[in-house]
Amino acid sequence: MELASVYYLLFIIYFTKFGACDSKFEHISDCVYARILERKPGTDWLTFKCNEVDHEQDIFLQDKFHCSYHPVNHSEYAFYPGTIKFENCRFNQIHIDFFAKFPNIHTFNISDIELETLQIGTFSGAKILTNLFVANNQLSEIQSGVFFAAKNLEVADFACNNIKSVDTFAFKDAKILETLNLSQNAITKLDEYMFVDLINLKELNLSHNKINEFDFSALPMNLMILDLSNNNISNLERTFTKIAKLKHLNLAFNPLANLNIGAFAKVPYLEYLNLRQTHLSAIPLATFSHQQKLVSLDLSENYLKKLDFKMFELILPDLESLHLNGNRLKDLHGFASELFPQLHVFDIRGNNFNCSYLLQFMKSISSEKLHIPVAPETIKTGDTHVQGIKCKSRDEVMELQNHDNVTEGDEATEGHEATEGPTQDIQLHGNDMKDNGAKSTRECHNSLYLIIAGIAFISSIFFYCYGLFKIFGQLKSNNLVPEVSIPHEMISERPMMLNI
């Protein structure tokens, strides 16, 4: 009985900690006010906390707050918040007159409040709003006129929603917007006129969407960082004609398959280019002939069998990291340290190198200057490798040569199974252009708490039944449970027959 009580108590603790804390409420019950600078508008932080009980009338006392925590006396507790956020709150929409009560807000964090819609004119009163965070909500669209009069907005984060469409004039008045994050949504296409007024946009994150067509010529000319990774873009026919200032470009995890020679001709200032897992089987000569400022190039996890390094001669003097891991390369023809005087990281894991060739190659390079990542934990007993990099034995090389007789169409269907498992054996250690789906500052889903709560719940049911059994046993042992006797005449002496 005592054991059952203990487990029941543990269940209550688990439920309170992992279940109840995930509950959200529609009523503001408390607030926390933090003063940064003495009586200077816009420098204080205000956090609203929601619960079952509505205390809004007690919190908002004319021009003063009544919070459970505050740094100053109530008589001096005036309105100076500049940053507002919410905890455990659930609001389907934000009242249009919200900013009339908080004229000094420059940072508004309404992430993770189950927001479903933004009304037209929601931010019309946000005269000095510069940072807006609306991530981890349930928005399905961004309507026209939402940012009417929000002329000072610089950062807008809409990551991890369910946005399918963005109206052409959604950001019409946000002319000084510099950072726009629309990652991890369900966008399939963006209107080319959407960016007309975003003349100061410098960073655009559209990763983890469903975009299959994209007009790069419509992007603002001052754009410097563009993330289109994890989409369905299959070609770069509409090249980057107007964004000559672009420095970071992430196209990873798109089914590009082919690159035309002039794909990157209009972006000469490009420093970071990520083409990881874009189904590339060849790199045309002079593809990177205009990228003399390139610092990091990621060509990992593709279908490259050959790569002539002479195509890079006198082209990439500033290149510091080159990632070729997870391809089908048999050699590194033409590679020489002199081609890349600044190269520090050269990742060649997970290719089809002959062990004899790989041994000679490793001896020919300067290990003091050049770092070649290895993954010793992936080396198993019996694996052939050179300094921690897997390679093919003579028999394996013969098998690969026979395998190369398959048609290109067959190769396309094989995917990455023909390589040495790039997603398992290859670490992306040293990549400068990381996948920005992870960059988004927060995860969209977390099921750990639910799993723990579920286990605790099942355990509690088991031990509750166990407790009832123990109670019944104790009652019976103390003769507190009446015994039921059956009259002798009701017991048949004949064996029971089952009629089937």
C-alpha positions as CSV (number, residue, x, y, z in Angstrom):
1,M,0.0,0.0,0.0
2,E,2.8,2.4,0.9
3,L,4.6,1.6,-2.4
4,A,1.5,2.4,-4.4
5,S,1.1,5.7,-2.6
6,V,4.6,6.6,-3.4
7,Y,4.2,5.9,-7.1
8,Y,0.9,7.8,-7.1
9,L,2.6,10.8,-5.6
10,L,5.4,10.5,-8.3
11,F,2.7,10.5,-11.0
12,I,1.2,13.7,-9.6
13,I,4.6,15.3,-9.6
14,Y,5.3,14.2,-13.2
15,F,1.9,15.4,-14.3
16,T,2.3,18.8,-12.6
17,K,5.8,19.3,-14.0
18,F,5.5,17.9,-17.5
19,G,1.8,18.0,-18.2
20,A,0.3,21.0,-16.5
21,C,3.2,23.3,-17.3
22,D,2.4,22.8,-21.0
23,S,-1.2,24.0,-20.5
24,K,-2.0,27.5,-21.9
25,F,-4.6,29.9,-20.7
26,E,-6.5,32.9,-22.1
27,H,-6.4,35.0,-18.9
28,I,-3.5,37.2,-17.7
29,S,-3.1,36.4,-14.1
30,D,0.2,38.0,-13.2
31,C,3.2,39.9,-14.6
32,V,6.9,40.4,-14.0
33,Y,8.4,43.8,-14.5
34,A,12.1,44.4,-14.8
35,R,13.6,47.8,-14.8
36,I,16.9,48.2,-16.7
37,L,17.5,51.9,-16.6
38,E,15.9,54.4,-14.2
39,R,12.7,56.0,-15.6
40,K,13.8,55.9,-19.2
41,P,11.0,55.0,-21.7
42,G,11.5,51.8,-23.6
43,T,14.2,50.2,-21.4
44,D,12.1,48.0,-19.2
45,W,11.0,44.3,-19.7
46,L,7.4,43.2,-19.0
47,T,6.4,39.5,-19.0
48,F,2.7,38.6,-18.8
49,K,1.8,35.3,-17.2
50,C,-1.4,33.5,-17.9
51,N,-3.5,31.1,-15.7
52,E,-7.0,30.0,-15.1
53,V,-7.9,33.1,-13.0
54,D,-8.3,36.5,-14.7
55,H,-6.5,39.3,-12.8
56,E,-6.2,41.8,-15.6
57,Q,-8.2,44.4,-13.7
58,D,-5.9,44.1,-10.7
59,I,-2.7,44.3,-12.9
60,F,-3.7,47.3,-15.0
61,L,-4.2,50.2,-12.6
62,Q,-4.6,53.3,-14.8
63,D,-1.0,54.2,-15.6
64,K,0.7,51.8,-13.2
65,F,1.3,48.0,-12.9
66,H,0.6,45.7,-10.0
67,C,2.9,42.7,-10.6
68,S,4.0,40.0,-8.2
69,Y,7.6,41.1,-8.8
70,H,8.7,44.7,-9.4
71,P,11.9,46.5,-8.7
72,V,10.5,49.8,-7.4
73,N,7.8,51.1,-5.1
74,H,4.2,51.0,-6.4
75,S,3.9,54.8,-6.2
76,E,6.8,55.1,-8.6
77,Y,5.7,52.2,-10.8
78,A,5.0,54.1,-14.0
79,F,4.6,52.8,-17.6
80,Y,8.0,52.4,-19.3
81,P,8.1,48.9,-20.9
82,G,10.0,48.5,-24.1
83,T,10.0,44.7,-24.4
84,I,6.9,42.6,-23.9
85,K,6.5,38.8,-23.9
86,F,4.1,36.1,-22.7
87,E,4.3,32.9,-20.7
88,N,1.7,30.0,-20.8
89,C,-0.7,32.2,-22.7
90,R,-3.1,31.3,-25.5
91,F,-4.5,34.0,-27.7
92,N,-6.0,33.4,-31.1
93,Q,-5.4,37.0,-32.1
94,I,-4.0,40.3,-30.8
95,H,-6.3,43.2,-30.1
96,I,-5.8,46.1,-32.5
97,D,-5.6,48.7,-29.7
98,F,-2.9,46.8,-27.8
99,F,-0.1,49.2,-28.8
100,A,-2.2,52.2,-27.7
101,K,-1.5,51.1,-24.1
102,F,2.2,50.5,-24.7
103,P,3.5,53.3,-26.9
104,N,7.2,52.7,-26.1
105,I,7.4,49.0,-27.2
106,H,10.3,48.3,-29.5
107,T,10.4,44.5,-29.0
108,F,7.2,42.4,-29.1
109,N,7.5,38.6,-28.5
110,I,4.3,36.7,-29.1
111,S,5.9,33.4,-29.9
112,D,4.3,30.2,-28.8
113,I,0.8,31.6,-27.9
114,E,-1.2,29.5,-30.4
115,L,-1.9,32.6,-32.5
116,E,-4.1,31.9,-35.5
117,T,-4.5,35.2,-37.2
118,L,-3.1,38.7,-37.5
119,Q,-5.8,41.3,-38.2
120,I,-5.3,44.1,-40.7
121,G,-3.9,47.0,-38.8
122,T,-2.7,45.0,-35.8
123,F,0.5,46.9,-35.7
124,S,-0.8,50.3,-36.8
125,G,-0.2,51.7,-33.3
126,A,3.3,50.2,-33.1
127,K,5.1,53.4,-34.1
128,I,8.5,52.5,-32.8
129,L,8.3,48.7,-33.0
130,T,11.6,47.3,-34.4
131,N,11.7,43.6,-33.4
132,L,8.7,41.2,-33.8
133,F,8.8,37.5,-32.9
134,V,5.8,35.5,-33.9
135,A,7.4,32.0,-34.2
136,N,5.9,28.7,-33.1
137,N,2.2,29.7,-33.7
138,Q,-0.6,28.5,-35.9
139,L,-0.7,31.2,-38.5
140,S,-1.8,30.1,-42.0
141,E,-1.3,33.4,-43.9
142,I,0.0,36.9,-43.6
143,Q,-2.6,39.3,-44.9
144,S,-2.2,42.6,-46.7
145,G,-2.1,45.6,-44.5
146,V,-1.0,43.8,-41.3
147,F,2.1,46.0,-41.0
148,F,0.3,49.2,-41.9
149,A,2.1,52.2,-40.2
150,A,4.8,49.9,-38.7
151,K,7.5,51.8,-40.5
152,N,10.3,51.2,-38.0
153,L,10.2,47.4,-38.1
154,E,13.7,45.9,-38.6
155,V,13.3,42.2,-37.6
156,A,10.3,39.9,-38.3
157,D,10.4,36.2,-37.3
158,F,7.5,34.0,-38.5
159,A,9.3,30.7,-38.2
160,C,7.5,27.5,-37.3
161,N,4.0,28.3,-38.3
162,N,1.7,26.8,-40.9
163,I,1.9,29.8,-43.3
164,K,0.8,28.8,-46.8
165,S,0.5,32.2,-48.4
166,V,2.0,35.7,-48.0
167,D,0.0,38.5,-49.5
168,T,1.8,40.6,-52.1
169,F,1.4,43.7,-50.0
170,A,1.8,42.2,-46.5
171,F,5.0,44.1,-45.8
172,K,4.2,47.2,-47.8
173,D,5.0,49.8,-45.1
174,A,8.0,47.8,-43.6
175,K,10.5,49.7,-45.8
176,I,13.4,49.5,-43.4
177,L,12.9,45.7,-42.6
178,E,16.4,44.1,-42.6
179,T,15.7,40.5,-41.4
180,L,12.7,38.3,-42.4
181,N,12.4,34.7,-41.2
182,L,9.7,32.6,-42.9
183,S,11.4,29.3,-42.3
184,Q,9.6,26.0,-41.4
185,N,6.2,26.9,-42.9
186,A,4.2,25.5,-45.9
187,I,4.9,28.2,-48.5
188,T,4.9,26.9,-52.1
189,K,5.3,30.2,-54.0
190,L,6.0,33.9,-53.3
191,D,4.7,36.7,-55.5
192,E,7.6,38.5,-57.2
193,Y,6.1,41.9,-56.2
194,M,6.2,41.0,-52.5
195,F,9.8,42.4,-52.1
196,V,9.2,45.6,-54.0
197,D,9.1,47.8,-50.8
198,L,11.7,45.8,-48.9
199,I,14.6,47.8,-50.3
200,N,16.6,47.4,-47.1
201,L,16.2,43.7,-46.6
202,K,19.6,42.1,-45.9
203,E,18.6,38.6,-44.6
204,L,15.9,36.3,-45.9
205,N,15.3,32.8,-44.5
206,L,12.8,30.7,-46.5
207,S,14.3,27.3,-45.5
208,H,12.1,24.2,-44.8
209,N,9.2,25.2,-47.0
210,K,7.7,23.7,-50.1
211,I,8.9,26.2,-52.7
212,N,9.3,24.7,-56.2
213,E,9.6,27.9,-58.2
214,F,11.5,31.1,-57.2
215,D,12.2,34.2,-59.1
216,F,15.6,35.3,-57.9
217,S,15.4,38.4,-60.0
218,A,12.7,39.8,-57.8
219,L,14.8,39.8,-54.6
220,P,15.9,43.2,-53.2
221,M,19.3,44.4,-54.4
222,N,20.7,44.9,-50.8
223,L,20.2,41.2,-49.8
224,M,23.3,39.7,-48.3
225,I,22.0,36.4,-46.7
226,L,19.6,34.0,-48.5
227,D,18.6,30.6,-47.1
228,L,16.5,28.4,-49.5
229,S,17.5,25.1,-48.1
230,N,15.1,22.2,-47.7
231,N,12.7,23.2,-50.5
232,N,11.7,21.7,-53.9
233,I,13.7,24.0,-56.2
234,S,14.8,22.0,-59.2
235,N,16.6,24.6,-61.4
236,L,18.4,27.9,-61.2
237,E,17.3,29.2,-64.6
238,R,16.3,32.5,-63.2
239,T,19.7,33.5,-62.0
240,F,20.6,36.0,-59.2
241,T,20.6,39.1,-61.5
242,K,19.9,41.9,-59.0
243,I,21.5,40.7,-55.8
244,A,25.1,41.3,-56.5
245,K,25.8,42.0,-52.8
246,L,24.8,38.5,-51.7
247,K,27.4,36.9,-49.4
248,H,25.7,33.8,-48.0
249,L,23.7,31.4,-50.1
250,N,22.2,28.1,-48.8
251,L,20.6,25.9,-51.4
252,A,21.1,22.6,-49.6
253,F,18.6,19.8,-49.8
254,N,17.0,20.9,-53.1
255,P,16.7,18.6,-56.1
256,L,18.8,20.9,-58.4
257,A,20.5,18.0,-60.3
258,N,22.3,20.3,-62.7
259,L,24.1,23.7,-62.6
260,N,24.5,25.9,-65.6
261,I,27.8,27.6,-66.1
262,G,26.4,31.1,-65.4
263,A,24.3,30.2,-62.3
264,F,26.4,32.3,-60.0
265,A,27.9,34.8,-62.4
266,K,26.0,37.7,-61.0
267,V,27.0,37.2,-57.3
268,P,30.8,37.9,-57.3
269,Y,30.9,38.7,-53.6
270,L,29.6,35.3,-52.5
271,E,31.5,34.0,-49.5
272,Y,29.5,31.0,-48.3
273,L,27.8,28.6,-50.7
274,N,26.1,25.5,-49.6
275,L,25.1,22.9,-52.3
276,R,24.9,19.9,-50.0
277,Q,22.6,17.1,-51.2
278,T,21.4,18.8,-54.3
279,H,21.7,15.7,-56.5
280,L,24.6,17.1,-58.4
281,S,26.4,14.6,-60.7
282,A,28.9,17.0,-62.3
283,I,30.3,20.5,-61.9
284,P,30.6,22.3,-65.3
285,L,33.9,24.0,-66.0
286,A,34.0,27.7,-64.9
287,T,30.9,27.3,-62.7
288,F,32.7,29.2,-59.9
289,S,34.8,31.4,-62.0
290,H,33.3,34.6,-60.6
291,Q,33.5,33.5,-56.9
292,Q,37.0,34.8,-56.1
293,K,35.9,35.8,-52.6
294,L,34.4,32.4,-51.7
295,V,35.4,31.3,-48.2
296,S,33.3,28.1,-47.8
297,L,32.0,25.7,-50.5
298,D,29.9,22.7,-49.5
299,L,29.4,20.0,-52.3
300,S,28.8,17.1,-49.9
301,E,26.4,14.2,-50.2
302,N,26.0,14.5,-54.0
303,Y,26.6,12.1,-56.9
304,L,30.0,13.4,-58.0
305,K,32.3,10.8,-59.5
306,K,34.9,13.1,-61.0
307,L,36.1,16.6,-60.1
308,D,38.9,18.2,-62.0
309,F,40.6,20.6,-59.6
310,K,42.2,22.5,-62.4
311,M,38.9,24.2,-62.9
312,F,39.7,26.0,-59.6
313,E,43.1,27.3,-60.6
314,L,43.6,31.0,-59.7
315,I,39.9,31.2,-58.9
316,L,39.4,30.6,-55.2
317,P,42.4,32.2,-53.4
318,D,40.4,32.8,-50.2
319,L,38.7,29.4,-49.9
320,E,39.1,28.1,-46.3
321,S,36.8,25.1,-46.2
322,L,35.8,22.6,-49.0
323,H,33.4,19.8,-48.3
324,L,33.3,16.8,-50.7
325,N,32.2,14.1,-48.2
326,G,29.6,11.6,-49.1
327,N,30.1,11.6,-52.9
328,R,31.4,8.9,-55.3
329,L,34.9,10.3,-56.1
330,K,37.6,7.8,-56.9
331,D,40.4,10.3,-57.0
332,L,41.1,14.0,-56.5
333,H,42.7,14.7,-59.9
334,G,44.6,17.9,-60.0
335,F,44.4,18.8,-56.3
336,A,47.3,20.7,-55.0
337,S,47.7,22.8,-51.8
338,E,49.0,25.7,-54.0
339,L,45.5,26.0,-55.6
340,F,44.0,27.0,-52.3
341,P,46.5,28.9,-50.2
342,Q,44.0,29.6,-47.4
343,L,42.4,26.1,-47.3
344,H,42.2,24.8,-43.7
345,V,39.3,22.2,-43.9
346,F,39.1,19.6,-46.6
347,D,36.5,17.0,-46.0
348,I,36.7,13.9,-48.3
349,R,35.1,11.2,-46.2
350,G,32.6,8.7,-47.5
351,N,33.9,8.5,-51.1
352,N,35.1,5.5,-53.3
353,F,38.9,6.0,-53.0
354,N,41.2,3.1,-53.6
355,C,43.3,2.5,-50.4
356,S,46.6,2.7,-52.3
357,Y,45.6,6.0,-53.9
358,L,44.3,7.4,-50.7
359,L,47.5,6.5,-48.9
360,Q,49.6,8.3,-51.5
361,F,47.3,11.3,-51.4
362,M,47.5,11.7,-47.7
363,K,51.3,11.6,-47.9
364,S,51.4,14.3,-50.5
365,I,49.6,16.9,-48.5
366,S,50.7,19.0,-45.6
367,S,48.9,17.8,-42.5
368,E,50.2,20.7,-40.5
369,K,48.2,23.3,-42.5
370,L,45.3,21.3,-43.9
371,H,42.8,19.6,-41.6
372,I,41.0,16.6,-43.1
373,P,38.1,15.6,-40.8
374,V,37.9,11.9,-39.8
375,A,35.4,9.8,-37.9
376,P,37.2,7.0,-36.1
377,E,34.1,5.9,-34.3
378,T,32.6,4.8,-37.6
379,I,35.5,2.5,-38.4
380,K,34.5,-1.1,-37.6
381,T,36.6,-4.2,-37.3
382,G,37.6,-5.4,-40.7
383,D,37.1,-2.0,-42.4
384,T,39.9,-0.7,-44.6
385,H,40.9,2.9,-43.9
386,V,43.8,5.3,-44.1
387,Q,44.2,7.6,-41.1
388,G,40.5,7.2,-40.2
389,I,39.1,7.6,-43.7
390,K,37.4,4.6,-45.2
391,C,38.7,3.3,-48.5
392,K,38.1,0.4,-50.9
393,S,40.2,-2.7,-51.0
394,R,41.1,-4.3,-54.4
395,D,38.1,-6.5,-54.5
396,E,35.8,-3.6,-53.6
397,V,37.3,-1.5,-56.4
398,M,36.6,-4.3,-58.9
399,E,33.1,-4.5,-57.7
400,L,32.7,-0.7,-58.1
401,Q,34.0,-0.9,-61.6
402,N,31.4,-3.5,-62.5
403,H,28.8,-1.4,-60.7
404,D,29.7,1.7,-62.9
405,N,28.3,-0.1,-65.9
406,V,24.8,0.7,-64.9
407,T,23.0,3.5,-66.7
408,E,22.7,7.0,-65.4
409,G,19.0,6.5,-65.0
410,D,19.6,3.6,-62.6
411,E,22.1,5.7,-60.6
412,A,19.5,8.4,-60.1
413,T,17.2,5.9,-58.5
414,E,19.8,4.5,-56.2
415,G,20.1,7.7,-54.2
416,H,22.8,7.7,-51.6
417,E,22.7,4.0,-50.9
418,A,25.6,3.5,-53.3
419,T,27.8,5.6,-51.1
420,E,29.1,4.7,-47.7
421,G,26.1,6.1,-45.9
422,P,26.8,9.9,-45.8
423,T,24.0,10.5,-43.3
424,Q,25.4,7.9,-40.9
425,D,29.2,7.9,-41.4
426,I,29.8,11.6,-42.1
427,Q,30.0,14.3,-39.6
428,L,29.4,17.9,-40.8
429,H,32.2,19.1,-38.6
430,G,33.6,22.4,-39.8
431,N,30.8,23.5,-42.1
432,D,30.5,27.2,-42.2
433,M,27.0,27.2,-43.8
434,K,24.9,25.2,-41.3
435,D,21.3,24.2,-42.0
436,N,19.2,27.1,-40.8
437,G,16.2,25.0,-40.0
438,A,18.2,24.4,-36.8
439,K,19.2,28.0,-36.7
440,S,15.8,29.2,-36.0
441,T,16.4,29.8,-32.3
442,R,13.8,27.2,-31.2
443,E,12.3,23.8,-32.1
444,C,8.8,23.5,-33.4
445,H,7.9,20.3,-31.4
446,N,9.1,18.6,-28.2
447,S,7.5,15.3,-27.4
448,L,9.8,14.3,-24.5
449,Y,7.6,15.7,-21.8
450,L,4.5,13.9,-23.3
451,I,6.4,10.6,-23.4
452,I,7.5,10.9,-19.7
453,A,4.0,11.9,-18.6
454,G,2.5,8.9,-20.5
455,I,4.9,6.5,-18.9
456,A,4.1,8.0,-15.5
457,F,0.4,7.8,-16.1
458,I,0.5,4.1,-17.1
459,S,2.7,3.3,-14.1
460,S,0.2,5.1,-11.8
461,I,-2.7,3.0,-13.1
462,F,-0.7,-0.2,-12.5
463,F,0.2,0.7,-9.0
464,Y,-3.2,2.0,-8.2
465,C,-4.7,-1.5,-9.2
466,Y,-1.9,-3.0,-7.1
467,G,-2.9,-0.9,-4.1
468,L,-6.6,-1.9,-4.4
469,F,-5.5,-5.6,-4.5
470,K,-3.4,-5.0,-1.4
471,I,-6.3,-3.3,0.4
472,F,-8.6,-6.1,-0.5
473,G,-6.1,-8.7,0.8
474,Q,-5.7,-6.8,4.1
475,L,-9.5,-6.6,4.6
476,K,-9.8,-10.3,3.8
477,S,-7.0,-11.2,6.3
478,N,-8.8,-9.2,9.0
479,N,-12.1,-11.0,8.3
480,L,-13.6,-7.8,7.1
481,V,-14.8,-9.3,3.7
482,P,-17.8,-11.6,4.1
483,E,-17.4,-15.0,2.6
484,V,-20.1,-16.1,0.3
485,S,-21.3,-19.8,0.8
486,I,-23.1,-21.7,-2.0
487,P,-25.8,-24.1,-0.9
488,H,-25.0,-27.7,-1.5
489,E,-28.1,-28.4,-3.5
490,M,-27.0,-25.7,-6.1
491,I,-23.9,-27.7,-6.9
492,S,-24.4,-30.3,-9.6
493,E,-22.7,-33.6,-9.1
494,R,-22.6,-34.1,-12.9
495,P,-19.8,-32.7,-14.9
496,M,-20.6,-29.5,-16.8
497,M,-21.4,-29.9,-20.5
498,L,-20.7,-27.2,-23.0
499,N,-23.2,-26.9,-25.8
500,I,-21.4,-25.9,-29.0
